[in-house]
Amino acid sequence: METGTMEKNKQVLLKSRPKGWVSEADFELAEAPIPQPGEGQVLVRNHWLSLDPYMRGRMNDTKSYSAKAEIGEVMVGGTVGEVIETRDPSLKKGDFVVGMLGWQQYGAAPAKAFRAIDTKAVPAQAYLGVVGMPGVTAWVGLLTIAEPKPGETVVVSAASGAVGSVVGQIAKIRGARAVGIAGGPEKCRYLVEELSFDAGIDYKSSSFVRDLEAATPKGVDVYFENVGGDVLEAVSRRFNPFARMPLCGLVSQYNETNPVGLRNLHSFLVNRVKLQGFIVSDKPELWPRALQELASWVASGKIKYRETVAQGLENASKAFIGMLKGENFGKQLVKLV
Ligand SMILES: NC(=O)c1ccc[n+]([C@@H]2O[C@H](COP(=O)([O-])OP(=O)(O)OC[C@H]3O[C@@H](n4cnc5c(N)ncnc54)[C@H](OP(=O)(O)O)[C@@H]3O)[C@@H](O)[C@H]2O)c1
Protein backbone atom coordinates (compact mmCIF):
# COMPACT_ATOMS: atom_id res chain seq x y z
CA MET A 1 0.00 0.00 0.00
CA GLU A 2 1.32 3.46 -0.84
CA THR A 3 0.24 6.02 1.71
CA GLY A 4 -0.25 8.79 -0.78
CA THR A 5 -3.35 7.16 -2.25
CA MET A 6 -6.97 8.05 -1.51
CA GLU A 7 -7.37 5.04 0.76
CA LYS A 8 -8.77 5.82 4.21
CA ASN A 9 -8.20 4.39 7.65
CA LYS A 10 -11.35 2.72 8.97
CA GLN A 11 -11.65 3.03 12.75
CA VAL A 12 -14.02 2.18 15.59
CA LEU A 13 -14.43 5.02 18.09
CA LEU A 14 -15.91 5.03 21.57
CA LYS A 15 -19.17 6.94 21.17
CA SER A 16 -20.69 6.73 24.63
CA ARG A 17 -19.99 5.20 28.03
CA PRO A 18 -22.35 2.28 28.69
CA LYS A 19 -24.42 2.15 31.86
CA GLY A 20 -24.74 -1.58 32.47
CA TRP A 21 -24.59 -3.78 29.40
CA VAL A 22 -22.52 -2.39 26.53
CA SER A 23 -24.39 -2.10 23.22
CA GLU A 24 -23.32 -1.62 19.60
CA ALA A 25 -24.65 1.95 19.82
CA ASP A 26 -21.76 2.76 22.19
CA PHE A 27 -19.38 2.47 19.22
CA GLU A 28 -19.05 4.44 16.02
CA LEU A 29 -17.51 3.35 12.74
CA ALA A 30 -15.46 6.24 11.31
CA GLU A 31 -12.88 7.02 8.65
CA ALA A 32 -9.71 9.09 8.99
CA PRO A 33 -6.69 9.76 6.80
CA ILE A 34 -3.95 7.13 7.02
CA PRO A 35 -1.35 8.60 9.41
CA GLN A 36 2.18 9.52 8.35
CA PRO A 37 4.96 8.00 10.47
CA GLY A 38 7.21 10.58 12.16
CA GLU A 39 10.93 10.23 12.81
CA GLY A 40 11.57 6.98 14.75
CA GLN A 41 8.10 5.70 13.91
CA VAL A 42 6.63 3.03 11.66
CA LEU A 43 3.32 2.81 9.84
CA VAL A 44 1.59 -0.54 10.31
CA ARG A 45 -1.31 -2.11 8.45
CA ASN A 46 -3.18 -4.18 11.01
CA HIS A 47 -4.09 -7.72 9.99
CA TRP A 48 -5.64 -8.80 13.32
CA LEU A 49 -7.34 -7.07 16.22
CA SER A 50 -7.68 -8.76 19.60
CA LEU A 51 -10.95 -8.43 21.53
CA ASP A 52 -10.50 -8.77 25.28
CA PRO A 53 -12.76 -8.43 28.34
CA TYR A 54 -10.57 -5.64 29.84
CA MET A 55 -11.83 -3.32 27.09
CA ARG A 56 -15.20 -3.16 28.83
CA GLY A 57 -13.49 -1.57 31.86
CA ARG A 58 -11.76 1.02 29.66
CA MET A 59 -15.18 2.23 28.50
CA ASN A 60 -16.05 3.33 32.05
CA ASP A 61 -15.27 6.72 33.55
CA THR A 62 -13.57 5.20 36.57
CA LYS A 63 -10.04 5.06 37.98
CA SER A 64 -8.30 1.81 37.13
CA TYR A 65 -4.85 0.36 36.58
CA SER A 66 -4.59 2.08 33.21
CA ALA A 67 -6.12 5.08 31.46
CA LYS A 68 -9.73 4.93 30.31
CA ALA A 69 -10.71 5.18 26.63
CA GLU A 70 -11.87 8.68 25.71
CA ILE A 71 -15.12 9.48 23.94
CA GLY A 72 -14.53 10.10 20.23
CA GLU A 73 -11.19 8.28 20.27
CA VAL A 74 -10.16 4.98 18.72
CA MET A 75 -10.97 2.04 21.02
CA VAL A 76 -7.85 0.58 22.62
CA GLY A 77 -6.73 -2.89 21.63
CA GLY A 78 -3.88 -5.24 20.83
CA THR A 79 -3.04 -5.67 17.14
CA VAL A 80 -0.83 -7.67 14.84
CA GLY A 81 0.14 -6.16 11.53
CA GLU A 82 2.70 -5.57 8.83
CA VAL A 83 5.12 -2.64 8.68
CA ILE A 84 4.38 -0.80 5.44
CA GLU A 85 6.54 2.28 5.98
CA THR A 86 9.45 2.76 8.34
CA ARG A 87 11.41 5.68 9.71
CA ASP A 88 13.39 3.64 12.18
CA PRO A 89 16.28 1.26 11.44
CA SER A 90 15.06 -1.36 13.95
CA LEU A 91 12.05 -2.37 11.80
CA LYS A 92 11.89 -2.87 8.07
CA LYS A 93 9.07 -2.92 5.57
CA GLY A 94 7.36 -6.32 5.60
CA ASP A 95 8.15 -7.06 9.25
CA PHE A 96 5.22 -8.41 11.26
CA VAL A 97 4.76 -6.75 14.63
CA VAL A 98 2.51 -6.95 17.66
CA GLY A 99 1.43 -3.67 19.21
CA MET A 100 -1.44 -1.69 20.69
CA LEU A 101 -2.79 0.26 17.73
CA GLY A 102 -6.44 -0.21 18.68
CA TRP A 103 -9.58 -0.81 16.63
CA GLN A 104 -8.36 0.55 13.29
CA GLN A 105 -6.86 -0.59 10.00
CA TYR A 106 -3.66 1.47 10.12
CA GLY A 107 -1.60 3.07 12.86
CA ALA A 108 1.70 4.92 13.22
CA ALA A 109 3.70 4.72 16.45
CA PRO A 110 7.32 4.70 17.67
CA ALA A 111 9.13 1.54 16.55
CA LYS A 112 9.94 0.74 20.16
CA ALA A 113 6.21 0.36 20.91
CA PHE A 114 6.17 -2.82 18.79
CA ARG A 115 7.58 -6.32 19.13
CA ALA A 116 8.68 -8.05 15.92
CA ILE A 117 7.23 -11.57 15.61
CA ASP A 118 8.13 -14.71 13.70
CA THR A 119 5.03 -15.76 11.77
CA LYS A 120 6.68 -18.90 10.41
CA ALA A 121 6.81 -20.59 13.81
CA VAL A 122 3.19 -19.82 14.79
CA PRO A 123 0.44 -17.94 12.91
CA ALA A 124 0.47 -14.16 13.33
CA GLN A 125 -2.80 -14.00 15.27
CA ALA A 126 -1.56 -16.44 17.93
CA TYR A 127 0.61 -13.56 19.21
CA LEU A 128 -2.65 -12.01 20.44
CA GLY A 129 -3.67 -15.21 22.20
CA VAL A 130 -1.80 -18.27 23.32
CA VAL A 131 1.68 -16.79 22.70
CA GLY A 132 0.60 -13.27 23.59
CA MET A 133 -0.99 -11.35 26.44
CA PRO A 134 -3.65 -13.97 27.40
CA GLY A 135 -1.09 -16.81 27.40
CA VAL A 136 1.31 -14.78 29.55
CA THR A 137 -1.58 -13.97 31.91
CA ALA A 138 -2.20 -17.69 32.43
CA TRP A 139 1.51 -18.37 32.92
CA VAL A 140 2.09 -15.52 35.40
CA GLY A 141 -1.03 -16.14 37.48
CA LEU A 142 -0.64 -19.88 37.68
CA LEU A 143 3.12 -20.27 37.99
CA THR A 144 4.11 -17.21 40.05
CA ILE A 145 1.05 -16.83 42.31
CA ALA A 146 -0.68 -20.23 42.55
CA GLU A 147 2.45 -22.42 42.14
CA PRO A 148 0.54 -25.72 41.79
CA LYS A 149 2.26 -28.91 42.93
CA PRO A 150 1.88 -32.33 41.31
CA GLY A 151 -1.33 -34.03 42.45
CA GLU A 152 -3.01 -30.80 43.56
CA THR A 153 -6.41 -29.81 42.15
CA VAL A 154 -6.49 -26.64 40.02
CA VAL A 155 -9.88 -25.20 39.10
CA VAL A 156 -10.17 -22.48 36.45
CA SER A 157 -13.26 -20.56 35.30
CA ALA A 158 -13.92 -19.25 31.76
CA ALA A 159 -11.91 -22.40 31.07
CA SER A 160 -12.42 -22.69 27.31
CA GLY A 161 -11.40 -19.06 26.75
CA ALA A 162 -8.09 -17.49 25.80
CA VAL A 163 -6.66 -17.38 29.33
CA GLY A 164 -8.50 -20.27 30.98
CA SER A 165 -7.64 -22.86 28.33
CA VAL A 166 -3.93 -22.17 28.83
CA VAL A 167 -4.23 -22.25 32.64
CA GLY A 168 -5.67 -25.77 32.64
CA GLN A 169 -3.12 -27.08 30.15
CA ILE A 170 -0.17 -25.66 32.12
CA ALA A 171 -1.66 -27.18 35.28
CA LYS A 172 -1.61 -30.58 33.52
CA ILE A 173 1.99 -30.04 32.37
CA ARG A 174 2.87 -29.40 36.04
CA GLY A 175 1.24 -32.70 37.07
CA ALA A 176 -1.85 -31.20 38.71
CA ARG A 177 -5.49 -32.22 38.29
CA ALA A 178 -7.20 -29.66 36.03
CA VAL A 179 -10.90 -28.91 36.39
CA GLY A 180 -12.40 -26.35 34.03
CA ILE A 181 -15.65 -24.47 34.49
CA ALA A 182 -17.33 -23.25 31.30
CA GLY A 183 -20.74 -22.42 29.85
CA GLY A 184 -22.49 -25.28 28.08
CA PRO A 185 -21.84 -28.96 27.29
CA GLU A 186 -19.91 -28.32 24.05
CA LYS A 187 -17.26 -26.20 25.75
CA CYS A 188 -17.04 -28.70 28.64
CA ARG A 189 -16.55 -31.63 26.25
CA TYR A 190 -13.82 -29.70 24.44
CA LEU A 191 -11.94 -29.20 27.72
CA VAL A 192 -11.77 -32.91 28.40
CA GLU A 193 -11.60 -34.41 24.92
CA GLU A 194 -9.31 -31.94 23.19
CA LEU A 195 -7.42 -30.14 25.95
CA SER A 196 -7.07 -33.16 28.28
CA PHE A 197 -8.54 -31.48 31.37
CA ASP A 198 -9.59 -34.03 33.99
CA ALA A 199 -13.11 -32.59 34.13
CA GLY A 200 -15.24 -29.90 32.49
CA ILE A 201 -18.11 -28.50 34.58
CA ASP A 202 -21.00 -26.54 33.10
CA TYR A 203 -21.89 -23.64 35.40
CA LYS A 204 -25.17 -23.15 33.53
CA SER A 205 -26.38 -26.64 34.47
CA SER A 206 -28.79 -27.07 37.40
CA SER A 207 -26.41 -29.73 38.76
CA PHE A 208 -23.39 -27.36 38.74
CA VAL A 209 -22.69 -27.42 42.49
CA ARG A 210 -23.00 -31.22 42.68
CA ASP A 211 -20.89 -31.66 39.52
CA LEU A 212 -18.21 -29.42 40.98
CA GLU A 213 -18.14 -31.49 44.17
CA ALA A 214 -17.84 -34.71 42.17
CA ALA A 215 -15.00 -33.27 40.06
CA THR A 216 -13.04 -32.09 43.11
CA PRO A 217 -13.18 -35.10 45.46
CA LYS A 218 -10.04 -33.93 47.27
CA GLY A 219 -11.12 -30.28 47.41
CA VAL A 220 -9.56 -27.31 45.61
CA ASP A 221 -5.94 -26.24 46.07
CA VAL A 222 -5.87 -23.55 43.38
CA TYR A 223 -8.71 -21.52 41.96
CA PHE A 224 -7.70 -19.37 38.99
CA GLU A 225 -10.50 -16.82 39.05
CA ASN A 226 -11.75 -15.30 35.80
CA VAL A 227 -15.45 -14.72 36.39
CA GLY A 228 -16.61 -13.93 39.98
CA GLY A 229 -20.24 -14.04 41.15
CA ASP A 230 -21.98 -17.37 41.75
CA VAL A 231 -19.14 -19.45 40.31
CA LEU A 232 -16.68 -17.93 42.78
CA GLU A 233 -19.04 -18.61 45.66
CA ALA A 234 -19.46 -22.26 44.67
CA VAL A 235 -15.71 -22.86 44.27
CA SER A 236 -14.88 -21.12 47.54
CA ARG A 237 -16.91 -23.82 49.37
CA ARG A 238 -14.41 -26.42 48.09
CA PHE A 239 -11.17 -24.76 49.26
CA ASN A 240 -8.54 -26.85 51.01
CA PRO A 241 -6.37 -25.31 53.73
CA PHE A 242 -3.73 -23.00 52.22
CA ALA A 243 -5.44 -22.86 48.82
CA ARG A 244 -4.29 -20.10 46.45
CA MET A 245 -6.55 -17.92 44.34
CA PRO A 246 -4.95 -15.75 41.64
CA LEU A 247 -7.63 -13.15 40.92
CA CYS A 248 -7.28 -12.59 37.21
CA GLY A 249 -10.71 -11.30 36.19
CA LEU A 250 -14.40 -10.98 37.07
CA VAL A 251 -16.02 -11.11 33.65
CA SER A 252 -19.50 -11.98 34.99
CA GLN A 253 -19.53 -8.58 36.71
CA TYR A 254 -18.10 -6.19 34.10
CA ASN A 255 -21.53 -5.13 32.80
CA GLU A 256 -23.30 -5.10 36.17
CA THR A 257 -24.36 -1.80 37.67
CA ASN A 258 -24.31 -3.42 41.14
CA PRO A 259 -21.48 -5.97 40.97
CA VAL A 260 -21.51 -8.62 43.69
CA GLY A 261 -18.53 -8.90 46.01
CA LEU A 262 -17.02 -11.82 47.88
CA ARG A 263 -19.88 -13.74 49.49
CA ASN A 264 -18.02 -16.47 51.33
CA LEU A 265 -15.13 -14.67 53.03
CA HIS A 266 -15.36 -17.08 55.95
CA SER A 267 -13.91 -19.88 53.80
CA PHE A 268 -10.91 -17.68 53.00
CA LEU A 269 -10.29 -17.17 56.71
CA VAL A 270 -10.68 -20.71 57.99
CA ASN A 271 -8.74 -22.17 55.05
CA ARG A 272 -6.03 -19.45 55.20
CA VAL A 273 -6.47 -18.86 51.46
CA LYS A 274 -3.99 -16.65 49.61
CA LEU A 275 -5.92 -14.34 47.29
CA GLN A 276 -3.87 -12.14 45.00
CA GLY A 277 -5.14 -9.87 42.28
CA PHE A 278 -2.69 -9.31 39.45
CA ILE A 279 -2.34 -7.51 36.13
CA VAL A 280 -0.19 -9.19 33.49
CA SER A 281 1.66 -5.96 32.66
CA ASP A 282 2.89 -5.62 36.28
CA LYS A 283 5.97 -7.76 35.66
CA PRO A 284 7.36 -7.15 32.16
CA GLU A 285 10.55 -8.95 33.16
CA LEU A 286 8.63 -12.26 33.18
CA TRP A 287 7.29 -11.94 29.63
CA PRO A 288 10.30 -13.22 27.64
CA ARG A 289 10.52 -16.44 29.66
CA ALA A 290 6.76 -16.96 29.62
CA LEU A 291 6.53 -16.36 25.86
CA GLN A 292 9.44 -18.67 25.14
CA GLU A 293 7.94 -21.45 27.27
CA LEU A 294 4.45 -21.01 25.79
CA ALA A 295 5.84 -21.08 22.24
CA SER A 296 7.70 -24.32 22.92
CA TRP A 297 4.57 -25.95 24.44
CA VAL A 298 2.53 -24.89 21.40
CA ALA A 299 5.21 -26.20 19.02
CA SER A 300 5.34 -29.58 20.82
CA GLY A 301 1.53 -29.87 20.89
CA LYS A 302 1.35 -29.74 24.71
CA ILE A 303 -0.79 -26.62 24.48
CA LYS A 304 -3.65 -26.46 22.00
CA TYR A 305 -5.88 -23.49 21.29
CA ARG A 306 -8.99 -22.44 19.45
CA GLU A 307 -10.05 -19.13 17.87
CA THR A 308 -13.29 -17.38 16.99
CA VAL A 309 -12.81 -14.93 14.13
CA ALA A 310 -15.05 -11.98 13.21
CA GLN A 311 -14.56 -10.48 9.75
CA GLY A 312 -13.82 -6.77 9.44
CA LEU A 313 -14.01 -3.78 11.78
CA GLU A 314 -17.73 -3.37 11.07
CA ASN A 315 -18.31 -6.59 13.02
CA ALA A 316 -15.94 -5.83 15.90
CA SER A 317 -18.43 -4.34 18.36
CA LYS A 318 -20.92 -7.19 17.83
CA ALA A 319 -18.15 -9.75 18.37
CA PHE A 320 -16.94 -7.88 21.47
CA ILE A 321 -20.38 -7.96 23.07
CA GLY A 322 -20.78 -11.61 22.04
CA MET A 323 -17.51 -12.47 23.79
CA LEU A 324 -18.71 -10.88 27.03
CA LYS A 325 -21.78 -13.14 26.75
CA GLY A 326 -19.77 -16.30 26.05
CA GLU A 327 -20.50 -16.57 22.32
CA ASN A 328 -16.78 -16.96 21.57
CA PHE A 329 -15.12 -20.35 21.67
CA GLY A 330 -11.46 -19.72 22.45
CA LYS A 331 -9.63 -16.51 21.61
CA GLN A 332 -11.86 -13.83 20.02
CA LEU A 333 -10.20 -12.06 17.10
CA VAL A 334 -11.16 -9.71 14.30
CA LYS A 335 -9.59 -10.30 10.89
CA LEU A 336 -8.85 -7.01 9.19
CA VAL A 337 -7.07 -8.05 6.00
N1 LIG B 1 -5.43 -9.69 35.14
C1 LIG B 1 -4.99 -9.62 33.90
O1 LIG B 1 -3.91 -9.10 33.61
C2 LIG B 1 -5.86 -10.19 32.79
C3 LIG B 1 -5.36 -10.32 31.49
C4 LIG B 1 -6.19 -10.93 30.51
C5 LIG B 1 -7.44 -11.36 30.86
N2 LIG B 1 -7.89 -11.18 32.13
C6 LIG B 1 -9.21 -11.66 32.54
O2 LIG B 1 -9.28 -13.04 32.27
C7 LIG B 1 -10.62 -13.42 32.05
C8 LIG B 1 -10.70 -14.23 30.77
O3 LIG B 1 -10.31 -13.40 29.69
P1 LIG B 1 -10.14 -14.00 28.22
O4 LIG B 1 -9.48 -12.98 27.40
O5 LIG B 1 -9.55 -15.35 28.31
O6 LIG B 1 -11.66 -14.10 27.73
P2 LIG B 1 -12.43 -15.41 27.27
O7 LIG B 1 -12.45 -16.36 28.43
O8 LIG B 1 -11.87 -15.89 25.99
O9 LIG B 1 -13.89 -14.83 26.98
C9 LIG B 1 -14.71 -14.42 28.03
C10 LIG B 1 -15.52 -15.61 28.58
O10 LIG B 1 -16.11 -15.26 29.81
C11 LIG B 1 -17.14 -16.18 30.07
N3 LIG B 1 -18.26 -15.54 30.76
C12 LIG B 1 -18.98 -14.47 30.33
N4 LIG B 1 -19.95 -14.18 31.22
C13 LIG B 1 -19.85 -15.10 32.19
C14 LIG B 1 -20.60 -15.34 33.38
N5 LIG B 1 -21.65 -14.58 33.72
N6 LIG B 1 -20.23 -16.36 34.18
C15 LIG B 1 -19.19 -17.14 33.85
N7 LIG B 1 -18.43 -16.97 32.73
C16 LIG B 1 -18.78 -15.96 31.91
C17 LIG B 1 -17.61 -16.71 28.71
O11 LIG B 1 -17.36 -18.09 28.65
P3 LIG B 1 -18.49 -19.17 29.01
O12 LIG B 1 -19.17 -19.53 27.72
O13 LIG B 1 -17.72 -20.28 29.60
O14 LIG B 1 -19.46 -18.50 29.95
C18 LIG B 1 -16.71 -15.98 27.72
O15 LIG B 1 -16.35 -16.80 26.63
C19 LIG B 1 -11.42 -12.13 32.04
O16 LIG B 1 -11.99 -11.93 33.32
C20 LIG B 1 -10.39 -11.06 31.79
O17 LIG B 1 -10.77 -9.80 32.28
C21 LIG B 1 -7.13 -10.59 33.08
The ligand as an ORCA input file, in Angstrom:
! r2SCAN-3c Opt
* xyz 0 1
  N      -5.431     -9.687     35.138
  C      -4.990     -9.616     33.897
  O      -3.911     -9.104     33.613
  C      -5.855    -10.189     32.792
  C      -5.359    -10.323     31.489
  C      -6.187    -10.929     30.514
  C      -7.444    -11.358     30.861
  N      -7.889    -11.178     32.129
  C      -9.213    -11.662     32.537
  O      -9.281    -13.040     32.270
  C     -10.616    -13.417     32.050
  C     -10.697    -14.226     30.773
  O     -10.307    -13.400     29.687
  P     -10.141    -14.003     28.218
  O      -9.477    -12.981     27.403
  O      -9.550    -15.354     28.314
  O     -11.661    -14.103     27.726
  P     -12.432    -15.414     27.273
  O     -12.454    -16.361     28.432
  O     -11.870    -15.885     25.985
  O     -13.892    -14.827     26.984
  C     -14.708    -14.417     28.033
  C     -15.523    -15.613     28.585
  O     -16.112    -15.265     29.813
  C     -17.137    -16.178     30.069
  N     -18.256    -15.542     30.757
  C     -18.975    -14.466     30.335
  N     -19.946    -14.184     31.217
  C     -19.855    -15.105     32.194
  C     -20.597    -15.340     33.375
  N     -21.650    -14.576     33.718
  N     -20.225    -16.355     34.176
  C     -19.188    -17.141     33.850
  N     -18.435    -16.968     32.727
  C     -18.784    -15.961     31.912
  C     -17.607    -16.709     28.713
  O     -17.355    -18.094     28.653
  P     -18.487    -19.171     29.009
  O     -19.170    -19.530     27.723
  O     -17.722    -20.276     29.605
  O     -19.456    -18.503     29.948
  C     -16.706    -15.982     27.722
  O     -16.354    -16.804     26.629
  C     -11.423    -12.126     32.045
  O     -11.989    -11.934     33.319
  C     -10.390    -11.065     31.791
  O     -10.768     -9.803     32.277
  C      -7.132    -10.593     33.077
*
